Amino acid sequence: MLNAIAGVIPLDLGRIILDGKEIQCQREHIRAGSIGRLFHDPMMGAAASMTIEENRFGIAQGEAFKL
């Protein structure tokens, strides 16, 4: 589903509407201006000891996570 929304794979049927505008016919590089994705495995990175929620917000033991 996320690949279809991002434009990586085309839809067989249906529509994708973003901010009231149909985007299913837009090419992937055009959609990239409105849709961002981050590919990472939190267990392999610098935040392996953090929970999913902490990782999402960059919080480690109540403090801001700094790289």
Secondary structure, DSSP 8 states (H G I E B T S, - for coil): -HHHHHTSS--SS---EETTEE-TTS-HHHHTTT-------TTTSTTTTS-HHHHHHTEETTEE---
